[in-house]
Amino acid sequence: MADITEANVGLIFGTDTGNTEEIGEKITTALAAHGVIVEMINVTDTSPEEIEGFDFIIMGIPTWDFGGIQEDWEEFEEQILATKLAGKTVALYGLGDQRGYGFYFLDAVGWLNERVLKAGAQVIGHWPTKGYDFDESLALTQDRTHFVGLGIDEDQQFELTDERVETWVNQIVAEYASANAA
C-alpha cells in the first residue's frame, strides 16, 4: 500500500503539559492537507492490539529534564515491546529543550526508537540536526547527521515549529510511499 491516503494512520502520543499533543495536532492537520486521515490516541488510552491495526504509526514523546522518559510512555514500555510491528512503518517525533538540557536533547526519542525497532518496525522520517544547538542526544542516527525523528524545541525555537512540521510531513508522505511500494 504505497498510497498513504489509503493507509490506516494512527498517531500515538504521551504528554504531561499538552505540548506533544499540540504538535501531534499540527502533524495531523498537515497530513490532512495530503488527504490523510489520522486517528490521534493518548498512549494511556491504547493497547498493542490497537496499534497493530494501523498501517502507519506516528509516535510522539517529550524528553524530560536530564533525558527522562515521559511517565505514560515509560509505563507502556512492555506493551511497546509486545506490539507486533513487523511490516509496519513508524515515524517518530519528540520535544526537548536543546539549551536547557543540551546533553540530553531528544533522548526519549532515541529510547522509543530502540523499542519500536526491537518490535520489528521500519522507521522513517529521520530529521537533519542542522539548525539545532545541542551537546549530545541519544536520538542521533549512526552518522550523527540526523535525529531518528522530528525534533521540536518549543522552548528555544518555537518560531521554527510550523515550518519543521510541514517539511517533515511532506518528507514522511514521500518516504511512506517509497517504503511501501509494491
C-alpha positions as CSV (number, residue, x, y, z in Angstrom):
1,M,0.0,0.0,0.0
2,A,2.1,2.9,-1.3
3,D,-0.6,5.5,-1.2
4,I,-0.7,7.0,2.3
5,T,-4.2,8.3,1.7
6,E,-5.4,4.6,1.8
7,A,-3.4,3.8,4.9
8,N,-4.9,3.4,8.4
9,V,-2.8,6.0,10.2
10,G,-2.5,6.3,14.0
11,L,-0.7,9.0,16.0
12,I,0.2,7.8,19.5
13,F,1.4,10.5,21.9
14,G,2.3,10.9,25.6
15,T,2.2,14.3,27.2
16,D,2.2,15.9,30.6
17,T,2.0,19.6,29.6
18,G,0.0,19.2,26.3
19,N,2.8,20.3,24.0
20,T,3.4,16.8,22.5
21,E,-0.4,16.6,21.8
22,E,-0.4,20.1,20.3
23,I,2.4,19.1,17.9
24,G,0.5,15.9,17.1
25,E,-2.5,18.1,16.1
26,K,-0.2,20.1,13.8
27,I,1.1,16.9,12.2
28,T,-2.5,15.6,11.8
29,T,-3.6,18.9,10.2
30,A,-0.6,18.9,7.8
31,L,-1.3,15.2,6.9
32,A,-5.0,16.2,6.2
33,A,-3.7,18.6,3.5
34,H,-2.4,15.4,1.8
35,G,-5.8,13.7,2.1
36,V,-4.6,11.6,5.1
37,I,-7.0,10.9,8.0
38,V,-5.2,10.3,11.3
39,E,-6.5,8.9,14.5
40,M,-4.8,10.6,17.5
41,I,-4.6,8.5,20.6
42,N,-3.0,9.2,24.0
43,V,-0.7,6.3,24.9
44,T,-2.7,5.9,28.1
45,D,-5.7,5.0,26.0
46,T,-4.3,2.4,23.6
47,S,-3.2,-1.2,23.5
48,P,-0.7,-3.2,21.4
49,E,-3.7,-4.7,19.5
50,E,-5.0,-1.3,18.6
51,I,-1.5,-0.1,17.5
52,E,-1.1,-3.3,15.4
53,G,-4.3,-2.3,13.5
54,F,-2.6,0.7,11.9
55,D,-0.6,0.6,8.7
56,F,1.4,3.7,9.5
57,I,2.1,4.7,13.1
58,I,3.4,8.1,14.2
59,M,4.6,8.3,17.8
60,G,5.3,11.4,19.8
61,I,7.3,11.7,23.0
62,P,8.8,14.5,25.1
63,T,12.1,14.3,26.8
64,W,12.0,15.4,30.5
65,D,14.9,17.1,32.3
66,F,18.0,15.1,32.2
67,G,16.9,12.6,29.5
68,G,13.8,11.3,31.3
69,I,11.1,9.4,29.6
70,Q,7.6,10.7,29.8
71,E,5.8,8.7,32.5
72,D,3.0,7.3,30.3
73,W,5.4,6.0,27.7
74,E,7.6,4.5,30.4
75,E,4.7,2.6,31.8
76,F,3.8,1.4,28.3
77,E,7.3,0.1,27.6
78,E,6.4,-3.6,28.0
79,Q,3.4,-3.2,25.7
80,I,5.6,-1.5,23.0
81,L,7.9,-4.5,23.1
82,A,4.9,-6.8,22.9
83,T,3.4,-5.0,19.9
84,K,3.9,-6.8,16.6
85,L,5.4,-4.1,14.4
86,A,7.0,-6.3,11.8
87,G,5.9,-4.9,8.4
88,K,4.7,-1.7,10.0
89,T,6.0,1.8,9.1
90,V,6.7,4.1,12.0
91,A,7.7,7.7,12.2
92,L,8.8,9.4,15.5
93,Y,8.7,13.0,16.7
94,G,9.8,14.4,20.0
95,L,10.1,17.5,22.1
96,G,13.1,18.7,24.0
97,D,15.0,21.8,25.2
98,Q,18.3,22.0,23.4
99,R,19.8,24.7,25.6
100,G,18.4,23.9,29.0
101,Y,19.2,20.2,28.6
102,G,21.6,20.2,25.7
103,F,23.3,17.0,26.8
104,Y,20.0,15.1,26.7
105,F,18.2,16.7,23.8
106,L,15.5,14.3,22.4
107,D,16.9,11.3,24.4
108,A,13.4,10.0,24.8
109,V,13.0,9.7,21.0
110,G,16.1,7.6,20.9
111,W,14.7,5.4,23.7
112,L,11.4,5.0,21.8
113,N,13.3,4.3,18.5
114,E,15.2,1.4,20.1
115,R,11.9,-0.2,21.3
116,V,10.0,0.1,18.1
117,L,13.0,-1.3,16.1
118,K,13.1,-4.3,18.6
119,A,9.4,-4.8,17.9
120,G,10.1,-5.1,14.2
121,A,9.1,-1.6,12.8
122,Q,10.6,0.1,9.9
123,V,11.3,3.7,11.0
124,I,11.2,6.6,8.5
125,G,11.3,10.3,9.0
126,H,14.9,10.9,10.1
127,W,15.4,14.6,10.5
128,P,18.6,16.7,10.0
129,T,20.4,18.0,13.0
130,K,21.5,21.2,11.2
131,G,19.9,24.3,12.8
132,Y,20.0,22.9,16.3
133,D,22.4,23.8,19.1
134,F,22.8,20.8,21.5
135,D,25.7,18.9,23.0
136,E,24.5,15.3,22.9
137,S,21.5,13.2,22.1
138,L,20.6,9.5,22.2
139,A,18.3,10.2,19.2
140,L,21.0,10.5,16.6
141,T,21.5,8.3,13.6
142,Q,24.7,6.4,13.4
143,D,26.3,9.1,11.2
144,R,25.2,11.7,13.7
145,T,23.8,14.0,11.0
146,H,20.2,13.3,11.7
147,F,17.8,12.6,14.5
148,V,15.8,9.3,14.3
149,G,12.6,11.5,14.1
150,L,11.4,15.1,14.0
151,G,12.9,17.2,16.7
152,I,10.8,20.1,18.1
153,D,12.1,22.7,20.6
154,E,9.2,24.8,21.8
155,D,11.4,26.4,24.5
156,Q,14.2,27.8,22.3
157,Q,12.9,27.6,18.6
158,F,9.1,27.8,18.8
159,E,9.2,30.0,15.7
160,L,10.5,27.2,13.6
161,T,7.9,24.6,14.7
162,D,5.3,25.1,12.0
163,E,7.9,25.1,9.1
164,R,9.6,22.0,10.6
165,V,6.3,20.1,10.9
166,E,5.2,21.0,7.4
167,T,8.6,20.0,5.9
168,W,8.7,16.7,7.9
169,V,5.1,15.8,6.9
170,N,6.0,16.2,3.3
171,Q,9.1,14.1,3.8
172,I,7.2,11.2,5.6
173,V,4.5,11.2,3.0
174,A,7.1,10.6,0.3
175,E,9.1,8.1,2.4
176,Y,6.0,6.2,3.2
177,A,5.3,5.8,-0.5
178,S,8.8,4.6,-1.1
179,A,8.9,2.3,1.9
180,N,5.6,0.6,0.9
181,A,6.0,0.5,-2.9
182,A,4.8,-2.9,-4.1
